[in-house]
């Protein structure tokens, strides 16, 4: 069964694909910071900030994303940045599975 089927049950997700040539050219942590921020901007068009818990596996996030997460926390969001998030938090585990699915689809093409 496709993951998109579960959108009707309340699961929603946003994916961003980072092209391989960006990974080769730029610092991967900076790319991840920008990508997370872009995804969160899109997400908050649909969902009130104060109703959210944001869980990020700590890869060494940069100061700009840290400031943005601090701002979101002040707006009422619960922010969790921790190592092993995909082991301890369901949200991060589901995100890891969706990421893996997306990566496999890109590789197949």
FIVO-844088 format. One record per atom (N, C-alpha, C, O): residue number from 1; x, y, z; atom name. Coordinates in steps of 0.2 Angstrom, whole numbers, plus 5000, padded with zeros to 4 digits. Atoms other than C-alpha are relative to their C-alpha. Layout:
% residues N
<i NUM; X X; Y Y; Z Z; at CA>
...
% end
This chain:
% residues 109
<i 1; X 5004; Y 4994; Z 5000; at N>
<i 1; X 5000; Y 5000; Z 5000; at CA>
<i 1; X 5004; Y 5006; Z 5000; at C>
<i 1; X 5009; Y 5007; Z 5004; at O>
<i 2; X 4996; Y 4994; Z 5000; at N>
<i 2; X 5007; Y 5017; Z 4996; at CA>
<i 2; X 4998; Y 5005; Z 5006; at C>
<i 2; X 4993; Y 5005; Z 5009; at O>
<i 3; X 5001; Y 4995; Z 4994; at N>
<i 3; X 5010; Y 5030; Z 5010; at CA>
<i 3; X 4995; Y 5005; Z 4998; at C>
<i 3; X 4992; Y 5007; Z 5003; at O>
<i 4; X 5005; Y 4994; Z 5001; at N>
<i 4; X 5000; Y 5043; Z 5001; at CA>
<i 4; X 4993; Y 4998; Z 5002; at C>
<i 4; X 4989; Y 5002; Z 5003; at O>
<i 5; X 5006; Y 5003; Z 4998; at N>
<i 5; X 4985; Y 5032; Z 5005; at CA>
<i 5; X 4998; Y 5002; Z 5007; at C>
<i 5; X 4992; Y 5004; Z 5009; at O>
<i 6; X 5001; Y 4999; Z 4993; at N>
<i 6; X 4987; Y 5036; Z 5023; at CA>
<i 6; X 4999; Y 5008; Z 5001; at C>
<i 6; X 4997; Y 5010; Z 5007; at O>
<i 7; X 5001; Y 4993; Z 4999; at N>
<i 7; X 4985; Y 5055; Z 5020; at CA>
<i 7; X 4992; Y 5001; Z 5002; at C>
<i 7; X 4991; Y 5006; Z 5006; at O>
<i 8; X 5007; Y 5000; Z 4999; at N>
<i 8; X 4966; Y 5052; Z 5021; at CA>
<i 8; X 4999; Y 4999; Z 5008; at C>
<i 8; X 4993; Y 5000; Z 5010; at O>
<i 9; X 5001; Y 5001; Z 4993; at N>
<i 9; X 4969; Y 5046; Z 5039; at CA>
<i 9; X 5004; Y 5005; Z 5005; at C>
<i 9; X 5004; Y 5003; Z 5011; at O>
<i 10; X 4997; Y 4995; Z 4996; at N>
<i 10; X 4978; Y 5061; Z 5045; at CA>
<i 10; X 5008; Y 5000; Z 4999; at C>
<i 10; X 5011; Y 5005; Z 5002; at O>
<i 11; X 4993; Y 5000; Z 5001; at N>
<i 11; X 4996; Y 5057; Z 5040; at CA>
<i 11; X 5002; Y 5005; Z 4994; at C>
<i 11; X 4999; Y 5004; Z 4989; at O>
<i 12; X 4998; Y 4995; Z 5006; at N>
<i 12; X 5004; Y 5071; Z 5030; at CA>
<i 12; X 5007; Y 5001; Z 5001; at C>
<i 12; X 5010; Y 5001; Z 5006; at O>
<i 13; X 4992; Y 4999; Z 5000; at N>
<i 13; X 5022; Y 5074; Z 5025; at CA>
<i 13; X 5002; Y 5004; Z 4994; at C>
<i 13; X 4998; Y 5004; Z 4989; at O>
<i 14; X 4998; Y 4996; Z 5005; at N>
<i 14; X 5032; Y 5085; Z 5015; at CA>
<i 14; X 5007; Y 4997; Z 4998; at C>
<i 14; X 5011; Y 4996; Z 5003; at O>
<i 15; X 4993; Y 5002; Z 5001; at N>
<i 15; X 5048; Y 5079; Z 5006; at CA>
<i 15; X 5004; Y 5005; Z 4995; at C>
<i 15; X 5000; Y 5008; Z 4991; at O>
<i 16; X 4996; Y 4996; Z 5004; at N>
<i 16; X 5062; Y 5088; Z 4998; at CA>
<i 16; X 5006; Y 4996; Z 4998; at C>
<i 16; X 5009; Y 4993; Z 5002; at O>
<i 17; X 4995; Y 5004; Z 5003; at N>
<i 17; X 5075; Y 5080; Z 4987; at CA>
<i 17; X 5006; Y 5004; Z 4999; at C>
<i 17; X 5006; Y 5009; Z 4996; at O>
<i 18; X 4994; Y 4996; Z 5000; at N>
<i 18; X 5093; Y 5086; Z 4989; at CA>
<i 18; X 5004; Y 4997; Z 4994; at C>
<i 18; X 5006; Y 4991; Z 4995; at O>
<i 19; X 4996; Y 5003; Z 5005; at N>
<i 19; X 5102; Y 5083; Z 4972; at CA>
<i 19; X 5007; Y 4998; Z 5002; at C>
<i 19; X 5010; Y 5002; Z 5006; at O>
<i 20; X 4993; Y 5002; Z 4998; at N>
<i 20; X 5118; Y 5074; Z 4973; at CA>
<i 20; X 5006; Y 5005; Z 4999; at C>
<i 20; X 5011; Y 5005; Z 5002; at O>
<i 21; X 4995; Y 4995; Z 5001; at N>
<i 21; X 5128; Y 5088; Z 4965; at CA>
<i 21; X 5000; Y 5006; Z 5005; at C>
<i 21; X 5005; Y 5009; Z 5006; at O>
<i 22; X 5000; Y 4996; Z 4994; at N>
<i 22; X 5123; Y 5099; Z 4980; at CA>
<i 22; X 5004; Y 4997; Z 5005; at C>
<i 22; X 5007; Y 5001; Z 5009; at O>
<i 23; X 4997; Y 5004; Z 4994; at N>
<i 23; X 5129; Y 5086; Z 4992; at CA>
<i 23; X 5008; Y 5001; Z 4999; at C>
<i 23; X 5012; Y 5002; Z 5003; at O>
<i 24; X 4993; Y 5000; Z 5001; at N>
<i 24; X 5146; Y 5086; Z 4983; at CA>
<i 24; X 5003; Y 5007; Z 5000; at C>
<i 24; X 5009; Y 5008; Z 5002; at O>
<i 25; X 4998; Y 4993; Z 5001; at N>
<i 25; X 5147; Y 5105; Z 4981; at CA>
<i 25; X 5000; Y 5004; Z 5007; at C>
<i 25; X 5004; Y 5008; Z 5009; at O>
<i 26; X 5001; Y 4996; Z 4994; at N>
<i 26; X 5140; Y 5111; Z 4998; at CA>
<i 26; X 5001; Y 4996; Z 5006; at C>
<i 26; X 5001; Y 4990; Z 5006; at O>
<i 27; X 5000; Y 5003; Z 4993; at N>
<i 27; X 5141; Y 5107; Z 5017; at CA>
<i 27; X 4994; Y 4997; Z 5001; at C>
<i 27; X 4988; Y 5000; Z 5001; at O>
<i 28; X 5006; Y 5004; Z 4999; at N>
<i 28; X 5128; Y 5093; Z 5020; at CA>
<i 28; X 4996; Y 5003; Z 5006; at C>
<i 28; X 4990; Y 5003; Z 5005; at O>
<i 29; X 5003; Y 4997; Z 4994; at N>
<i 29; X 5124; Y 5101; Z 5037; at CA>
<i 29; X 4996; Y 5006; Z 4998; at C>
<i 29; X 4990; Y 5007; Z 5000; at O>
<i 30; X 5003; Y 4994; Z 5002; at N>
<i 30; X 5120; Y 5118; Z 5029; at CA>
<i 30; X 4994; Y 4999; Z 4996; at C>
<i 30; X 4989; Y 5002; Z 4996; at O>
<i 31; X 5005; Y 5002; Z 5004; at N>
<i 31; X 5110; Y 5110; Z 5016; at CA>
<i 31; X 4994; Y 4997; Z 5004; at C>
<i 31; X 4988; Y 4999; Z 5003; at O>
<i 32; X 5005; Y 5003; Z 4996; at N>
<i 32; X 5100; Y 5100; Z 5029; at CA>
<i 32; X 4996; Y 5006; Z 5004; at C>
<i 32; X 4990; Y 5006; Z 5005; at O>
<i 33; X 5003; Y 4994; Z 4997; at N>
<i 33; X 5097; Y 5117; Z 5039; at CA>
<i 33; X 4995; Y 5003; Z 4996; at C>
<i 33; X 4990; Y 5005; Z 4998; at O>
<i 34; X 5004; Y 4996; Z 5005; at N>
<i 34; X 5090; Y 5126; Z 5024; at CA>
<i 34; X 4994; Y 4996; Z 4998; at C>
<i 34; X 4988; Y 4998; Z 4998; at O>
<i 35; X 5006; Y 5004; Z 5002; at N>
<i 35; X 5079; Y 5111; Z 5019; at CA>
<i 35; X 4995; Y 4999; Z 5006; at C>
<i 35; X 4989; Y 5000; Z 5005; at O>
<i 36; X 5005; Y 5000; Z 4994; at N>
<i 36; X 5072; Y 5109; Z 5037; at CA>
<i 36; X 4996; Y 5006; Z 5000; at C>
<i 36; X 4990; Y 5006; Z 5001; at O>
<i 37; X 5003; Y 4994; Z 5000; at N>
<i 37; X 5068; Y 5127; Z 5037; at CA>
<i 37; X 4995; Y 5001; Z 4995; at C>
<i 37; X 4989; Y 5003; Z 4996; at O>
<i 38; X 5004; Y 4999; Z 5006; at N>
<i 38; X 5060; Y 5127; Z 5020; at CA>
<i 38; X 4994; Y 4995; Z 5001; at C>
<i 38; X 4988; Y 4997; Z 5000; at O>
<i 39; X 5006; Y 5005; Z 4999; at N>
<i 39; X 5049; Y 5111; Z 5025; at CA>
<i 39; X 4996; Y 5003; Z 5005; at C>
<i 39; X 4990; Y 5003; Z 5005; at O>
<i 40; X 5004; Y 4997; Z 4995; at N>
<i 40; X 5044; Y 5120; Z 5041; at CA>
<i 40; X 4996; Y 5006; Z 4998; at C>
<i 40; X 4990; Y 5006; Z 5000; at O>
<i 41; X 5004; Y 4994; Z 5003; at N>
<i 41; X 5038; Y 5136; Z 5032; at CA>
<i 41; X 4994; Y 4997; Z 4996; at C>
<i 41; X 4989; Y 5000; Z 4997; at O>
<i 42; X 5005; Y 5003; Z 5004; at N>
<i 42; X 5028; Y 5125; Z 5020; at CA>
<i 42; X 4994; Y 4997; Z 5005; at C>
<i 42; X 4988; Y 4998; Z 5005; at O>
<i 43; X 5004; Y 5003; Z 4995; at N>
<i 43; X 5021; Y 5115; Z 5035; at CA>
<i 43; X 4995; Y 5005; Z 5004; at C>
<i 43; X 4990; Y 5003; Z 5005; at O>
<i 44; X 5003; Y 4995; Z 4996; at N>
<i 44; X 5016; Y 5130; Z 5045; at CA>
<i 44; X 4995; Y 5004; Z 4996; at C>
<i 44; X 4991; Y 5008; Z 4999; at O>
<i 45; X 5005; Y 4997; Z 5004; at N>
<i 45; X 5005; Y 5136; Z 5031; at CA>
<i 45; X 4993; Y 4997; Z 5001; at C>
<i 45; X 4988; Y 4999; Z 5001; at O>
<i 46; X 5006; Y 5004; Z 4999; at N>
<i 46; X 4993; Y 5122; Z 5035; at CA>
<i 46; X 4998; Y 4999; Z 5008; at C>
<i 46; X 4993; Y 4997; Z 5009; at O>
<i 47; X 5000; Y 5002; Z 4993; at N>
<i 47; X 4996; Y 5120; Z 5054; at CA>
<i 47; X 5002; Y 5005; Z 5005; at C>
<i 47; X 5007; Y 5008; Z 5004; at O>
<i 48; X 4998; Y 4996; Z 4995; at N>
<i 48; X 4996; Y 5131; Z 5069; at CA>
<i 48; X 5006; Y 4998; Z 5004; at C>
<i 48; X 5007; Y 4992; Z 5006; at O>
<i 49; X 4993; Y 5002; Z 4997; at N>
<i 49; X 5014; Y 5132; Z 5076; at CA>
<i 49; X 4999; Y 4997; Z 5007; at C>
<i 49; X 5002; Y 4992; Z 5009; at O>
<i 50; X 5001; Y 5002; Z 4993; at N>
<i 50; X 5007; Y 5130; Z 5094; at CA>
<i 50; X 4998; Y 4993; Z 5001; at C>
<i 50; X 4998; Y 4990; Z 5006; at O>
<i 51; X 5002; Y 5007; Z 5000; at N>
<i 51; X 5000; Y 5113; Z 5090; at CA>
<i 51; X 5005; Y 4995; Z 4998; at C>
<i 51; X 5003; Y 4989; Z 4997; at O>
<i 52; X 4995; Y 5005; Z 5003; at N>
<i 52; X 5016; Y 5105; Z 5084; at CA>
<i 52; X 5005; Y 4998; Z 5005; at C>
<i 52; X 5007; Y 5002; Z 5009; at O>
<i 53; X 4994; Y 5002; Z 4997; at N>
<i 53; X 5030; Y 5095; Z 5091; at CA>
<i 53; X 5005; Y 4999; Z 4994; at C>
<i 53; X 5003; Y 4995; Z 4989; at O>
<i 54; X 4995; Y 5001; Z 5005; at N>
<i 54; X 5045; Y 5096; Z 5080; at CA>
<i 54; X 5006; Y 4996; Z 5003; at C>
<i 54; X 5009; Y 4998; Z 5008; at O>
<i 55; X 4995; Y 5004; Z 4998; at N>
<i 55; X 5058; Y 5082; Z 5082; at CA>
<i 55; X 5005; Y 4999; Z 4995; at C>
<i 55; X 5004; Y 4997; Z 4989; at O>
<i 56; X 4994; Y 5000; Z 5005; at N>
<i 56; X 5075; Y 5083; Z 5073; at CA>
<i 56; X 5005; Y 4996; Z 5003; at C>
<i 56; X 5008; Y 4997; Z 5009; at O>
<i 57; X 4994; Y 5004; Z 4998; at N>
<i 57; X 5089; Y 5070; Z 5075; at CA>
<i 57; X 5006; Y 5005; Z 4999; at C>
<i 57; X 5007; Y 5008; Z 4994; at O>
<i 58; X 4994; Y 4995; Z 4999; at N>
<i 58; X 5104; Y 5081; Z 5080; at CA>
<i 58; X 5006; Y 4998; Z 4995; at C>
<i 58; X 5009; Y 4993; Z 4997; at O>
<i 59; X 4994; Y 5001; Z 5005; at N>
<i 59; X 5116; Y 5081; Z 5065; at CA>
<i 59; X 5005; Y 5005; Z 5001; at C>
<i 59; X 5010; Y 5005; Z 4997; at O>
<i 60; X 4995; Y 4994; Z 4999; at N>
<i 60; X 5125; Y 5097; Z 5071; at CA>
<i 60; X 4997; Y 5006; Z 4997; at C>
<i 60; X 5000; Y 5009; Z 4993; at O>
<i 61; X 5003; Y 4994; Z 5004; at N>
<i 61; X 5112; Y 5110; Z 5066; at CA>
<i 61; X 5003; Y 5006; Z 5002; at C>
<i 61; X 5007; Y 5007; Z 5007; at O>
<i 62; X 4997; Y 4994; Z 5000; at N>
<i 62; X 5118; Y 5127; Z 5063; at CA>
<i 62; X 4996; Y 5005; Z 5004; at C>
<i 62; X 4991; Y 5004; Z 5006; at O>
<i 63; X 5003; Y 4995; Z 4996; at N>
<i 63; X 5115; Y 5143; Z 5071; at CA>
<i 63; X 4993; Y 5003; Z 4998; at C>
<i 63; X 4989; Y 5005; Z 5001; at O>
<i 64; X 5006; Y 4997; Z 5003; at N>
<i 64; X 5102; Y 5150; Z 5059; at CA>
<i 64; X 4994; Y 4995; Z 5001; at C>
<i 64; X 4988; Y 4998; Z 5003; at O>
<i 65; X 5005; Y 5005; Z 4999; at N>
<i 65; X 5091; Y 5134; Z 5061; at CA>
<i 65; X 4998; Y 5000; Z 5008; at C>
<i 65; X 4993; Y 5000; Z 5010; at O>
<i 66; X 5001; Y 5000; Z 4993; at N>
<i 66; X 5094; Y 5135; Z 5080; at CA>
<i 66; X 4995; Y 5006; Z 5002; at C>
<i 66; X 4991; Y 5005; Z 5006; at O>
<i 67; X 5004; Y 4994; Z 4999; at N>
<i 67; X 5087; Y 5153; Z 5080; at CA>
<i 67; X 4993; Y 4999; Z 4998; at C>
<i 67; X 4988; Y 5001; Z 5002; at O>
<i 68; X 5007; Y 5001; Z 5002; at N>
<i 68; X 5072; Y 5148; Z 5070; at CA>
<i 68; X 4996; Y 4995; Z 5004; at C>
<i 68; X 4990; Y 4996; Z 5006; at O>
<i 69; X 5003; Y 5005; Z 4996; at N>
<i 69; X 5068; Y 5133; Z 5081; at CA>
<i 69; X 4998; Y 5003; Z 5007; at C>
<i 69; X 4993; Y 5002; Z 5010; at O>
<i 70; X 5001; Y 4996; Z 4994; at N>
<i 70; X 5070; Y 5145; Z 5096; at CA>
<i 70; X 4994; Y 5004; Z 4999; at C>
<i 70; X 4989; Y 5005; Z 5004; at O>
<i 71; X 5006; Y 4995; Z 5002; at N>
<i 71; X 5057; Y 5157; Z 5088; at CA>
<i 71; X 4994; Y 4995; Z 5000; at C>
<i 71; X 4989; Y 4998; Z 5003; at O>
<i 72; X 5006; Y 5004; Z 5000; at N>
<i 72; X 5045; Y 5142; Z 5085; at CA>
<i 72; X 4998; Y 4998; Z 5007; at C>
<i 72; X 4992; Y 4997; Z 5009; at O>
<i 73; X 5001; Y 5002; Z 4993; at N>
<i 73; X 5047; Y 5137; Z 5103; at CA>
<i 73; X 4997; Y 5005; Z 5004; at C>
<i 73; X 4992; Y 5004; Z 5008; at O>
<i 74; X 5003; Y 4994; Z 4997; at N>
<i 74; X 5043; Y 5154; Z 5109; at CA>
<i 74; X 4992; Y 5001; Z 4998; at C>
<i 74; X 4988; Y 5004; Z 5001; at O>
<i 75; X 5007; Y 5000; Z 5003; at N>
<i 75; X 5027; Y 5153; Z 5098; at CA>
<i 75; X 4996; Y 4994; Z 5002; at C>
<i 75; X 4990; Y 4994; Z 5001; at O>
<i 76; X 5004; Y 5006; Z 4997; at N>
<i 76; X 5022; Y 5137; Z 5107; at CA>
<i 76; X 5001; Y 4993; Z 4998; at C>
<i 76; X 4998; Y 4989; Z 5000; at O>
<i 77; X 4998; Y 5007; Z 5003; at N>
<i 77; X 5029; Y 5123; Z 5097; at CA>
<i 77; X 5004; Y 4996; Z 5005; at C>
<i 77; X 5008; Y 4999; Z 5009; at O>
<i 78; X 4996; Y 5004; Z 4996; at N>
<i 78; X 5037; Y 5109; Z 5107; at CA>
<i 78; X 5006; Y 4998; Z 4995; at C>
<i 78; X 5005; Y 4995; Z 4990; at O>
<i 79; X 4994; Y 5001; Z 5004; at N>
<i 79; X 5055; Y 5107; Z 5100; at CA>
<i 79; X 5004; Y 4995; Z 5003; at C>
<i 79; X 5006; Y 4996; Z 5009; at O>
<i 80; X 4995; Y 5006; Z 4997; at N>
<i 80; X 5066; Y 5091; Z 5102; at CA>
<i 80; X 5005; Y 4999; Z 4995; at C>
<i 80; X 5004; Y 4997; Z 4989; at O>
<i 81; X 4994; Y 5001; Z 5004; at N>
<i 81; X 5083; Y 5091; Z 5095; at CA>
<i 81; X 5005; Y 4995; Z 5004; at C>
<i 81; X 5007; Y 4997; Z 5009; at O>
<i 82; X 4996; Y 5005; Z 4997; at N>
<i 82; X 5092; Y 5075; Z 5100; at CA>
<i 82; X 5003; Y 4994; Z 4996; at C>
<i 82; X 5001; Y 4993; Z 4990; at O>
<i 83; X 4997; Y 5006; Z 5003; at N>
<i 83; X 5104; Y 5061; Z 5095; at CA>
<i 83; X 4995; Y 4994; Z 5001; at C>
<i 83; X 4992; Y 4993; Z 5006; at O>
<i 84; X 5004; Y 5006; Z 4999; at N>
<i 84; X 5095; Y 5045; Z 5091; at CA>
<i 84; X 4992; Y 5001; Z 5000; at C>
<i 84; X 4988; Y 4997; Z 5002; at O>
<i 85; X 5007; Y 4999; Z 5000; at N>
<i 85; X 5078; Y 5053; Z 5088; at CA>
<i 85; X 4996; Y 4995; Z 4997; at C>
<i 85; X 4990; Y 4994; Z 4999; at O>
<i 86; X 5003; Y 5005; Z 5003; at N>
<i 86; X 5073; Y 5040; Z 5076; at CA>
<i 86; X 4999; Y 4994; Z 5004; at C>
<i 86; X 4995; Y 4989; Z 5002; at O>
<i 87; X 5001; Y 5006; Z 4995; at N>
<i 87; X 5074; Y 5027; Z 5090; at CA>
<i 87; X 4995; Y 5002; Z 5005; at C>
<i 87; X 4991; Y 4997; Z 5007; at O>
<i 88; X 5004; Y 4998; Z 4994; at N>
<i 88; X 5065; Y 5037; Z 5103; at CA>
<i 88; X 4994; Y 5003; Z 4999; at C>
<i 88; X 4990; Y 5004; Z 5003; at O>
<i 89; X 5006; Y 4996; Z 5002; at N>
<i 89; X 5052; Y 5047; Z 5094; at CA>
<i 89; X 4997; Y 4997; Z 4994; at C>
<i 89; X 5000; Y 4996; Z 4989; at O>
<i 90; X 5003; Y 5003; Z 5005; at N>
<i 90; X 5039; Y 5040; Z 5083; at CA>
<i 90; X 5000; Y 5004; Z 4993; at C>
<i 90; X 5001; Y 5002; Z 4988; at O>
<i 91; X 5000; Y 4995; Z 5006; at N>
<i 91; X 5038; Y 5056; Z 5072; at CA>
<i 91; X 5007; Y 4999; Z 4996; at C>
<i 91; X 5007; Y 4999; Z 4990; at O>
<i 92; X 4993; Y 5000; Z 5003; at N>
<i 92; X 5057; Y 5054; Z 5068; at CA>
<i 92; X 5000; Y 4993; Z 4996; at C>
<i 92; X 5003; Y 4993; Z 4991; at O>
<i 93; X 5000; Y 5007; Z 5003; at N>
<i 93; X 5055; Y 5035; Z 5064; at CA>
<i 93; X 4996; Y 5000; Z 4994; at C>
<i 93; X 4998; Y 4998; Z 4989; at O>
<i 94; X 5004; Y 5000; Z 5006; at N>
<i 94; X 5041; Y 5038; Z 5052; at CA>
<i 94; X 5003; Y 5005; Z 4995; at C>
<i 94; X 5003; Y 5003; Z 4989; at O>
<i 95; X 4996; Y 4995; Z 5005; at N>
<i 95; X 5051; Y 5053; Z 5044; at CA>
<i 95; X 5006; Y 4996; Z 4997; at C>
<i 95; X 5007; Y 4996; Z 4991; at O>
<i 96; X 4994; Y 5004; Z 5003; at N>
<i 96; X 5066; Y 5041; Z 5042; at CA>
<i 96; X 4997; Y 4995; Z 4995; at C>
<i 96; X 5001; Y 4994; Z 4990; at O>
<i 97; X 5003; Y 5005; Z 5004; at N>
<i 97; X 5055; Y 5028; Z 5034; at CA>
<i 97; X 4998; Y 5003; Z 4993; at C>
<i 97; X 4999; Y 5000; Z 4988; at O>
<i 98; X 5002; Y 4996; Z 5006; at N>
<i 98; X 5047; Y 5041; Z 5022; at CA>
<i 98; X 5006; Y 5002; Z 4996; at C>
<i 98; X 5006; Y 5001; Z 4990; at O>
<i 99; X 4993; Y 4998; Z 5003; at N>
<i 99; X 5065; Y 5047; Z 5018; at CA>
<i 99; X 5003; Y 4994; Z 4996; at C>
<i 99; X 5005; Y 4995; Z 4990; at O>
<i 100; X 4997; Y 5006; Z 5003; at N>
<i 100; X 5071; Y 5030; Z 5014; at CA>
<i 100; X 4996; Y 4998; Z 4994; at C>
<i 100; X 4999; Y 4996; Z 4989; at O>
<i 101; X 5004; Y 5001; Z 5005; at N>
<i 101; X 5056; Y 5027; Z 5003; at CA>
<i 101; X 5001; Y 5004; Z 4994; at C>
<i 101; X 5002; Y 5002; Z 4988; at O>
<i 102; X 4999; Y 4995; Z 5005; at N>
<i 102; X 5059; Y 5043; Z 4993; at CA>
<i 102; X 5007; Y 4999; Z 4997; at C>
<i 102; X 5007; Y 4999; Z 4991; at O>
<i 103; X 4994; Y 5001; Z 5003; at N>
<i 103; X 5077; Y 5039; Z 4991; at CA>
<i 103; X 5000; Y 4994; Z 4996; at C>
<i 103; X 5004; Y 4994; Z 4990; at O>
<i 104; X 5000; Y 5006; Z 5005; at N>
<i 104; X 5074; Y 5022; Z 4984; at CA>
<i 104; X 4996; Y 5001; Z 4994; at C>
<i 104; X 4998; Y 4998; Z 4989; at O>
<i 105; X 5004; Y 4998; Z 5006; at N>
<i 105; X 5061; Y 5029; Z 4972; at CA>
<i 105; X 5005; Y 5004; Z 4995; at C>
<i 105; X 5005; Y 5003; Z 4989; at O>
<i 106; X 4995; Y 4996; Z 5004; at N>
<i 106; X 5075; Y 5042; Z 4966; at CA>
<i 106; X 5005; Y 4995; Z 4997; at C>
<i 106; X 5007; Y 4996; Z 4991; at O>
<i 107; X 4994; Y 5004; Z 5003; at N>
<i 107; X 5088; Y 5028; Z 4964; at CA>
<i 107; X 4997; Y 4995; Z 4995; at C>
<i 107; X 5000; Y 4994; Z 4990; at O>
<i 108; X 5004; Y 5004; Z 5005; at N>
<i 108; X 5075; Y 5017; Z 4954; at CA>
<i 108; X 5000; Y 5004; Z 4993; at C>
<i 108; X 5000; Y 5001; Z 4988; at O>
<i 109; X 5001; Y 4996; Z 5006; at N>
<i 109; X 5073; Y 5031; Z 4941; at CA>
<i 109; X 5007; Y 5001; Z 4996; at C>
<i 109; X 5007; Y 5004; Z 4991; at O>
% end
